[in-house]
Amino acid sequence: MQKQGKKRRRHELRATSLDAAIEAAIAIMDRDGLEALTIRNLAEDLGIGTMTLYSYVGGKDDLLDQIALRLLGKIPSEIPTNSSWSAHLIAIMTRLYHVLRQHPGVAATSLTPRGPIAALDPLRELILRILHDVGFPPRDAVNALTALVTYVTGYSIVEHARTDVHMEKERSRLAALPKAEFPHLSAAANLYAAQFSRRTFEAGLKSVIDGLATELSQFPVCRTVGGKKYPPRAGGRPPK
């Protein structure tokens, strides 16, 4: 009985220490960027030895996976019954945008040799299910998923990199372009330099979703027989 109590306390201590390590790692990444997050820096920040930290995480890759799971797990994973497929996709991608905007280091991990973020798999599965259920063929659903995630991730990364100083330099440069050669771009200098905002993100996302809706309208309608969905046939008749 006493051994079980000690084992339970060790498990609780490990969980608490892992939580502390993840939170400290997120703070370092948010403050100083992805490159600043190392096992050594994290151990120093926590005031523990690197070997002690390795008893909680298997290395930097494991740590990044834990961070992604912690942050991306907050994104809703259920399909609400009272919203359209397009409204649900907008809600999901907007939530992903907020997470990546607050924690740009998570988005930056997708650009490393580690490749795609595994913690997004449940979200990818959900999006594919939504697209499949409204009639997107598999290849088109994957294309749509890629466009949505790439747009949100890329927008978050570029927006984070654009500071007020960058925007002012860009505004001045564009405004000074030869108006005879660049009449539209020079006239849009103020708008273009300040393009990265919540409003422009939502406008871009809406354009992507509207494009998907147009694409969907061109697919033959799937038919349902006895509660089971069948792919469309020539002439639009369901199988008997």
N, C-alpha and C positions, 0 to 999 in steps of 0.2 A: 504494500500500500504506500509506504514511504517512498519507494523507488518510483512508483507511478506519479506521485506528487512532484518529485524532483524533475522527472521527465517532462511533465506538463509545464512546469515553471520554465524549463529550458526552452521549450517550444514557444511559450509566450514571449520570452525574452528575445528569441530569434525574430519573431514576427514584429515585435516592437522595434527592434534594431533595423530590420529590413525597411520598415516604414520610414524610420528616421533617415536611413541612407537614401531612399528614393526621394523624399522631400528635399533633402540637402542637395542631391544631384540636380533636381529640377531648378532649385534656386541658383546654382552655379551656372547651369545652361542658360537660364533666362537672363542672368546678369552679364555673363562673359562670353556666351556663345558655345556651340557644340565642341569646338576644338579645345576649349579650356576645361572640359569635363574629362578628367582622367582619374584613374583609381587612386593615384598618389594625392592629387588635389582634394579629392573627396574625403580620403582618410584624414588628411590634415584638417579639413573643415570640420569633420566630426570629432577630431581629437582622439583618434584611435590609430592603431598600426594598420599597415596595408594588409597584413596576413589576417588580422581580425576581420577586416572588411571582406576579404575573399571568402570568409566563412559564411557570408550572407549573399554575395553575388559571385557568379562564376567568372566575371571579367567585364570589360566595358560593353561588349555586345549584349551580354545578359542584362547589364544595368540599363542599357537603352531599351531593351525589350520590356523590362519592368516599368520604365518610365512611360513608354507608349501605352502599355496596358492600363496604367493608372489614369492617364489623361484621356485616352481615346475611349476608354470604357464608359465614360460619362455621356457619350453620344447615344441617344435613344436607339434601341434595336428592335422595337416592335412596330408593326404597321397599324396605325390608328384606323378604325373603321369609318370614321366620320370625315375623312379628307380624301381629296382626289390624289391620284398617283403623282401628278406634277407638284401639287402643294406639299405632299410628303417628301418628295425629293428635294424641294427647295428648303424645307425645314431641316432635313438631315445635313445637306451640304452647308447651310448657314451655320449650323452648330459645329460642324467640322472646321469651318473657317474661323469661328471664334476661338476654338481650342488652339489651332495652329497660329493664329494671330497673337495670342497670349504667350504661346510657347513655341517660337519659331525654330528652336533647335530640333523639335520633333519633325517638322517638315524637312529640315535640312538633312536628317538621317536618310531620307529617301534618295538623296543625291550621292550617298557614299557607296563604296563597293558592296555594302551589305544588301543593297537592293531594296525591294518593296518592304513596307512596314507590315510585319505579320499581324500586329494588333488590329490592323484595319480589315482583316479577313471577315469577321462577323458583319461588318458594315458593307463590305463588297458583296457578301452573300445576300444580305437584305436588299441591296439595290438591284442585284440581278433578279431576285424574286419578284420585286415590284415591276421591273421591266418585262419579265417573262409573263407575269399574270395579265398585263394589259395588252400583250400581243407582239412584243418584240421577238423576232427570231434570235436564236443564241448568238450568232456572230454580231448582229446589230446591237444586242444587249451588251455584249462585251465592249463594243466600240463606244457605246453611250457611257458605260461605266468608266472607261478609260478617259473619255473627254471630261466627265464631271470631276473625277478625282484629280486629274492633271490640272484642270482649271483652278480648282480651289487650292491645291498645294502650291502651284506655281505663283498664283496671285499672292498668297500669304508670304512666300519667300521674297518676291520682288517688293511688295509693300513694306516689309520689314527693312529691306536694304535702303529704301528711299527716306532720307532724313529731310528736315526742313531746309538745310543747307543745300542738299542735292537738288531739291525742287526749285529753290530760288535761282540756282545756277542754270538749271534747265530752262526756266521761264525766261531769264535774260538772254540766253543763247538763242532760243527759238524766236523771241521777239526781234532779235537783231538780224535774222535771216533776210536775204534779199527778197523783198516782197514781190518782185516781178517773177522770180523763180519759184518761191514758196508762198503764194498768196494765202492759201488756206491754213497751212501749218503755222505761219507767223501770226495770223489773226487769232488762232486758237492757242496761243502760247500760255495764257493764264489757265485755261481749262486743261490743256494737256499736261502741264507741269504738276497740277494738283489732282491728277486723275485717280490716284490710289486713295480710296476712301470707302466707307461702308456703302455709300450710295452707289458708287461706280461698281463695287463688287456685286451688289444686288442686281444692278442693270445688266451686267455681263452674265450672271447666272441665269437671269430670266431669258436672255437671248439664247443661251444653250438649251434651256428647257423648252422654250418655244420652238426651237429647231427640232428637238426630239419629238414634240407633239406633231409637227408638220410631217416628219418622217413616219411617225406611227400612222397617221391618217392615210398614208399611201400603201400600207400593208393590207392584204386581204384579212377580213375579220375572222377570228377563230370562232368556232361554233361549240356549243355545249349541249351534250345529249346525256340525259340521265345524271346530271351533276358532274359529268366528266368532260374536260376540255379536249377538243381535237384540233389538229392543224387544219387550215383551210384547204379545200379541194377546188379543182377547176369548176367554175359555175357557182361556187360558194355554198354547196350543199354538204351538210355533215354526213358522216358515214352512218349507215343504219345498223 
